[in-house]
Amino acid sequence: MSARPTVLVLGGGPDAERDVSIVSSRAVAQALMDGGRFEVNYELIGSVGPCDVRAMAGDVVFPVLHGAFGEGGPMQDILEMDGRPYVGSRPRAARIAMDKLATKLLAASIGVPTPEAAVINAMDPVCPIGAPCVVKPVHEGSSVGLMLCRRAGDWGAALAHVRADLAARPDRAWMVERMVAGRELTVAMVEGADGLAPAGVVEIAPASGVYDYSAKYERNDTRYTVDPALLGGVDGTIRDWSARLCSALGVRHLARVDFMLDDEAGQPTLLELNTMPGFTAHSLLPMAARERGMDLPVLCARLVDAALGAHVPAQRV
């Protein structure tokens, strides 16, 4: 490896979040160049295989990919075969975290509460949970496909959408989850000297009341508060739960763990865990890191250093 290692930054991918990945990956590539410690090779990819990745130059890989292929296990399998160090979780953790229901089951097994949920059977006209509820794909991020059923009458339209989607994509699974009214919070997790640890809590307040794809990436009216005032030890609780869940999953280097704080009960519940959060202007992990003195060049360099430090050399195949 040279005095200035080359980071292979991957962006794009074949998933529904391709456009977000392109913005995120370009921001990461620019941040690493601005930091001055690394050479950068930026590759915009689609669906790739082991031979494709092997042909791309770089000493360490930073796959800034969002979605089932890019961060849900398949890309991580390819990177394991490639043999170079890479940023982000390994295949098992990536697969479980991308599966919202599997994550919820694991969370419940270690005492982290999460709203009631079920797989949707498109042949069953009855909602298995009842309104108010949230309908969403099991294996997507960025709130892709998210629908709210505030009243029982909303279920028919949501089910029709699910049936139409399954007709076009029979491999996709859908779920329904009990809707929690309250404050949306996220815990940013970043690798530090003592391993993966909370870097901060961010509260999200979308103007529309729904933190959907548009609120995340297309509009500028969502309000974010880093380290919001939280009563009753909630801040410490969700930090602890996030660390425990990441440990149980085997998550490494970075993550974002999302919660709802119930307005009535005042108790947080887990929504999901993301193993490759965004790096866009609206993204929450860089926002939280900035409040801890880590601007984007420092944050990205820290993640590359974590990948290099954790790497066990293996035979590339």
C-alpha positions in Angstrom: 0.0 0.0 0.0 1.3 3.5 -0.9 2.0 6.3 1.5 -1.3 7.7 0.4 -3.8 4.9 0.1 -6.4 5.0 -2.7 -10.0 4.8 -1.6 -12.3 3.2 -4.1 -15.6 5.1 -3.6 -18.6 3.3 -5.1 -21.9 5.1 -5.9 -25.2 4.5 -7.7 -26.1 0.8 -7.6 -29.2 -0.9 -9.0 -31.6 -0.1 -6.0 -34.5 2.3 -5.7 -32.2 4.7 -3.8 -29.7 5.1 -6.6 -30.2 8.8 -6.9 -29.6 9.3 -3.2 -26.5 7.1 -3.4 -25.1 9.2 -6.2 -25.4 12.4 -4.1 -24.0 10.7 -1.0 -21.1 9.0 -2.8 -20.0 12.2 -4.5 -20.0 14.0 -1.2 -17.9 11.2 0.4 -15.4 11.2 -2.6 -15.1 15.0 -2.4 -14.6 15.0 1.4 -11.8 12.4 1.2 -10.1 14.5 -1.5 -10.5 17.6 0.6 -9.0 15.9 3.6 -5.8 15.3 1.6 -4.8 12.0 3.2 -6.1 9.7 0.4 -6.2 9.3 -3.3 -9.7 8.7 -4.5 -11.0 6.6 -7.3 -14.8 7.3 -7.8 -16.8 4.7 -9.7 -20.5 5.0 -10.6 -21.9 1.5 -10.8 -25.0 -0.4 -11.5 -25.4 -4.1 -10.7 -21.9 -5.5 -10.5 -20.2 -8.8 -9.8 -16.9 -9.9 -8.2 -14.9 -9.5 -11.5 -16.2 -6.0 -12.0 -15.1 -4.9 -8.5 -11.8 -6.6 -8.7 -11.0 -4.6 -11.8 -11.5 -1.3 -10.0 -8.4 0.3 -8.5 -8.1 1.1 -4.8 -6.6 -0.1 -1.5 -9.8 0.2 0.5 -13.4 0.3 -0.6 -16.1 2.8 0.6 -19.4 1.5 -0.9 -21.8 4.4 -0.4 -24.7 2.4 -1.7 -28.2 2.4 -0.3 -30.8 -0.3 -0.8 -31.2 -4.1 -0.8 -28.3 -4.9 -3.1 -25.9 -2.2 -2.1 -26.2 -2.3 1.7 -28.3 -5.4 2.3 -25.7 -8.2 1.9 -25.1 -8.9 -1.9 -22.5 -6.1 -2.2 -20.9 -7.1 1.1 -20.6 -10.7 -0.2 -18.8 -9.4 -3.2 -16.5 -7.3 -1.1 -15.7 -10.2 1.1 -14.7 -12.2 -2.0 -12.7 -9.2 -3.2 -10.6 -9.3 -0.1 -9.8 -5.6 0.3 -10.8 -3.8 3.5 -14.1 -1.9 3.1 -16.2 0.5 5.1 -19.4 -0.7 6.6 -20.9 -3.8 8.0 -20.1 -7.4 6.9 -22.7 -9.5 5.1 -24.6 -11.0 8.0 -25.2 -7.7 9.8 -26.1 -6.0 6.5 -28.7 -8.7 5.7 -30.4 -8.6 9.1 -30.5 -4.8 9.2 -32.0 -4.5 5.7 -34.8 -6.8 6.8 -36.9 -4.6 9.0 -38.8 -7.5 10.5 -35.7 -9.5 11.3 -34.2 -6.4 13.0 -37.4 -5.9 15.1 -37.3 -9.6 16.2 -33.7 -9.3 17.2 -34.4 -6.0 19.0 -37.3 -7.6 21.0 -35.1 -10.5 22.0 -32.6 -8.2 23.7 -35.3 -6.0 25.4 -35.5 -3.2 22.9 -39.2 -2.4 22.4 -40.5 -2.0 18.8 -44.1 -1.5 17.4 -46.2 -4.5 16.6 -45.7 -5.5 12.9 -46.7 -8.2 10.4 -46.0 -9.3 6.9 -48.7 -8.4 4.4 -50.4 -11.2 2.6 -51.8 -9.5 -0.5 -54.6 -12.1 -0.8 -56.0 -11.2 2.6 -58.2 -8.1 2.4 -58.1 -7.5 6.2 -55.3 -5.5 7.8 -53.6 -7.7 10.4 -52.9 -4.8 12.7 -55.6 -2.2 12.2 -55.5 1.5 11.8 -53.6 3.6 12.4 -50.7 1.8 10.8 -47.8 2.2 8.4 -47.3 0.2 5.3 -43.8 -0.2 3.8 -41.5 -2.6 2.0 -39.5 -4.9 4.3 -36.2 -4.5 2.4 -36.0 -0.8 1.3 -34.7 2.3 3.0 -35.2 6.1 2.6 -38.9 5.6 3.3 -39.3 4.2 -0.3 -42.9 3.0 -0.7 -44.0 4.2 2.7 -47.8 4.7 3.1 -49.9 5.8 6.1 -53.3 4.3 7.0 -54.6 6.8 9.6 -58.2 5.3 9.3 -59.5 1.9 8.5 -60.8 3.2 5.2 -57.2 3.9 4.1 -56.3 0.2 4.0 -58.0 -0.6 0.7 -55.9 1.9 -1.3 -52.7 0.8 0.4 -53.5 -2.9 -0.3 -54.2 -2.1 -3.9 -50.8 -0.4 -4.2 -49.1 -3.4 -2.6 -50.9 -5.8 -5.0 -49.9 -3.8 -8.0 -46.3 -3.6 -6.8 -46.2 -7.4 -6.2 -47.6 -8.0 -9.7 -44.6 -6.2 -11.1 -42.1 -7.3 -8.4 -43.2 -10.6 -6.9 -39.8 -10.9 -5.0 -40.6 -7.9 -2.8 -42.1 -8.3 0.7 -44.3 -5.8 2.3 -45.1 -5.2 6.0 -47.5 -3.3 8.2 -46.5 -1.7 11.5 -48.5 0.0 14.2 -48.2 3.7 13.8 -46.7 5.6 16.8 -47.7 9.2 17.2 -44.9 11.3 18.6 -41.4 12.6 18.1 -39.0 11.0 15.6 -35.5 10.5 16.9 -32.4 9.0 15.4 -29.1 8.0 17.0 -26.0 8.4 14.9 -23.4 5.7 15.5 -19.7 6.2 14.5 -16.6 4.2 15.1 -14.3 5.7 17.7 -11.3 4.6 19.8 -13.5 2.3 21.8 -15.5 0.9 18.9 -18.9 1.8 17.5 -20.5 4.4 19.8 -23.3 7.1 19.7 -22.2 10.4 18.1 -25.4 12.2 18.9 -29.2 12.2 18.8 -31.1 14.1 16.2 -34.8 15.0 16.3 -36.6 15.1 13.0 -39.7 17.3 12.6 -41.1 17.2 9.0 -43.4 20.1 8.1 -45.9 17.6 6.6 -45.8 15.5 9.7 -44.4 12.5 7.7 -40.7 11.9 7.2 -41.1 10.3 3.8 -38.7 10.3 0.8 -39.7 13.9 -0.2 -39.2 15.2 3.3 -35.8 13.6 3.5 -34.4 14.6 0.1 -36.6 16.9 -2.0 -37.9 19.6 0.4 -36.1 22.0 2.7 -38.8 22.5 5.3 -37.9 19.6 7.6 -36.5 20.8 10.9 -33.6 19.0 12.6 -32.5 19.4 16.2 -29.2 17.9 17.3 -29.2 16.7 20.9 -32.8 17.8 21.6 -34.1 18.2 25.2 -35.5 14.8 26.2 -37.1 14.1 29.6 -37.0 11.0 31.7 -33.6 9.7 30.6 -34.8 9.1 27.0 -31.5 10.3 25.5 -29.5 7.8 27.5 -32.0 5.0 26.9 -31.9 5.2 23.1 -28.2 5.6 23.1 -27.8 2.5 25.1 -30.4 0.6 23.0 -28.6 1.6 19.8 -25.2 0.4 21.1 -26.7 -2.9 22.3 -28.6 -3.5 19.0 -25.5 -2.7 16.9 -23.5 -5.1 19.0 -26.1 -7.9 18.8 -26.2 -7.4 15.0 -22.5 -7.2 14.5 -22.7 -3.7 12.9 -19.4 -2.0 12.4 -18.0 1.5 11.5 -21.3 3.4 11.2 -25.0 3.2 11.6 -28.2 5.2 12.2 -30.8 3.8 14.5 -34.3 5.3 14.3 -36.9 5.6 17.1 -40.3 7.1 17.8 -41.0 8.7 21.1 -44.7 8.0 22.0 -46.5 11.2 22.8 -48.9 9.5 25.2 -46.6 7.0 27.0 -43.4 9.0 26.8 -41.5 5.9 25.8 -39.3 5.3 22.8 -39.7 2.4 20.5 -37.4 1.2 17.7 -38.3 1.6 14.0 -35.2 0.4 12.1 -31.4 0.4 11.8 -29.5 1.6 8.8 -26.0 0.3 8.2 -25.0 2.8 5.4 -26.7 6.1 6.3 -26.8 8.9 3.7 -24.1 11.6 3.2 -26.3 14.2 1.6 -26.9 17.8 2.8 -29.9 16.6 4.7 -28.4 13.4 6.1 -28.5 12.9 9.9 -25.2 11.0 10.7 -23.0 13.8 9.2 -25.2 16.3 10.9 -24.7 14.7 14.4 -21.0 14.2 13.7 -20.5 17.9 12.9 -21.8 18.8 16.3 -18.9 16.6 17.8 -16.3 18.5 15.7 -16.2 16.0 12.9 -16.8 17.7 9.6 -17.3 15.5 6.6 -13.6 15.1 5.6 -12.8 14.1 9.2 -15.8 11.8 9.5 -15.0 10.0 6.2 -11.3 9.7 7.0 -12.2 8.2 10.4 -14.4 5.6 8.7 -11.7 4.7 6.2 -9.2 4.4 9.1 -11.7 2.1 10.9 -11.9 -0.2 7.8 -8.1 -0.3 7.5 -7.7 -1.0 11.2 -10.2 -3.8 11.3 -9.0 -5.5 8.2 -7.5 -9.0 8.4 -5.6 -9.7 5.1 -7.1 -12.6 3.2 -6.4 -14.3 -0.1 -8.3 -12.4 -2.9 -10.2 -14.7 -5.2 
